[in-house]
């Protein structure tokens, strides 16, 4: 699942990362690996690009240090965005993967 040496960490209390999947895909689970210097972060939001805007898939995602898997009803899209707000200690995202419906 990608390069385990790469990571992403913003320098602000609010940040986002978007990923273009290259083509439209249907998915229903998110695996996200984070490193954070406290127990958890509570403000994660997963969105999918819809026309000129963004459609919220999940909001208020609570993530703990390490790998997290979150399931949701199937959604289809090509570009996703994971964002968070108001985190005093910015998480370091080490892995982000989407899984198709079972």
C-alpha positions as CSV (number, residue, x, y, z in Angstrom):
1,X,0.0,0.0,0.0
2,X,2.3,2.7,-1.2
3,X,5.7,3.7,0.2
4,X,6.0,3.3,3.9
5,X,8.8,5.9,4.0
6,X,6.6,8.7,2.7
7,X,4.3,10.7,4.9
8,X,2.3,13.9,5.0
9,X,2.1,16.4,7.8
10,X,0.8,20.0,7.5
11,X,2.1,22.8,9.6
12,X,-1.2,24.3,10.7
13,X,-4.1,23.3,13.1
14,X,-6.3,22.6,10.0
15,X,-5.2,20.7,6.9
16,X,-6.3,18.5,4.1
17,X,-4.9,16.1,1.5
18,X,-6.6,15.2,-1.7
19,X,-5.9,12.2,-3.9
20,X,-6.8,11.7,-7.6
21,X,-7.5,8.0,-8.1
22,X,-7.0,8.3,-11.9
23,X,-10.5,7.1,-12.7
24,X,-13.8,6.8,-11.0
25,X,-13.9,4.1,-8.3
26,X,-16.5,2.7,-5.9
27,X,-15.3,2.3,-2.3
28,X,-16.8,1.7,1.1
29,X,-13.9,1.7,3.5
30,X,-11.0,3.9,4.4
31,X,-7.7,2.7,6.0
32,X,-5.7,5.5,7.4
33,X,-2.5,5.2,9.3
34,X,-1.5,8.2,11.5
35,X,1.1,9.1,14.0
36,X,0.0,11.6,16.6
37,X,1.5,12.7,19.9
38,X,-1.7,12.2,21.9
39,X,-4.4,9.5,22.2
40,X,-6.6,10.5,19.3
41,X,-7.8,13.1,16.8
42,X,-11.6,13.8,16.5
43,X,-12.1,16.0,13.6
44,X,-11.5,13.9,10.5
45,X,-13.6,14.4,7.4
46,X,-13.7,12.3,4.2
47,X,-15.1,13.9,1.1
48,X,-15.4,12.9,-2.6
49,X,-15.4,15.5,-5.4
50,X,-18.8,16.0,-6.9
51,X,-19.1,18.4,-9.8
52,X,-17.6,21.7,-8.7
53,X,-18.0,20.9,-5.0
54,X,-17.3,18.2,-2.4
55,X,-19.7,15.6,-1.0
56,X,-19.2,14.6,2.6
57,X,-18.8,10.8,3.0
58,X,-17.9,10.8,6.7
59,X,-17.5,13.5,9.3
60,X,-16.3,13.5,12.9
61,X,-14.0,10.6,12.2
62,X,-12.1,9.6,15.4
63,X,-8.7,8.2,14.7
64,X,-6.2,6.7,17.1
65,X,-2.4,6.5,16.8
66,X,-1.6,3.7,14.3
67,X,-3.8,2.1,11.6
68,X,-7.5,2.8,11.5
69,X,-10.2,1.3,9.3
70,X,-13.5,3.1,8.9
71,X,-16.5,1.6,6.9
72,X,-19.3,3.6,5.2
73,X,-22.0,3.1,2.6
74,X,-20.5,2.7,-0.9
75,X,-19.6,5.9,-2.7
76,X,-18.2,6.5,-6.2
77,X,-15.7,9.1,-7.2
78,X,-12.3,9.9,-8.7
79,X,-10.9,12.5,-6.3
80,X,-11.1,12.2,-2.5
81,X,-10.1,14.6,0.2
82,X,-9.3,13.9,3.9
83,X,-9.3,16.9,6.1
84,X,-9.3,17.9,9.7
85,X,-9.8,21.0,11.7
86,X,-8.8,22.4,15.1
87,X,-6.2,19.8,16.0
88,X,-3.7,21.2,18.5
89,X,-1.1,18.6,17.4
90,X,-1.1,17.9,13.7
91,X,-1.3,14.2,12.8
92,X,1.3,12.7,10.5
93,X,-0.5,10.6,7.8
94,X,1.6,7.6,6.9
95,X,-1.0,5.6,5.0
96,X,-4.3,6.2,3.2
97,X,-6.1,3.4,1.3
98,X,-9.6,2.9,0.0
99,X,-11.3,-0.5,-0.3
100,X,-14.2,-1.5,-2.6
101,X,-17.5,-2.8,-1.2
102,X,-17.5,-6.5,-0.2
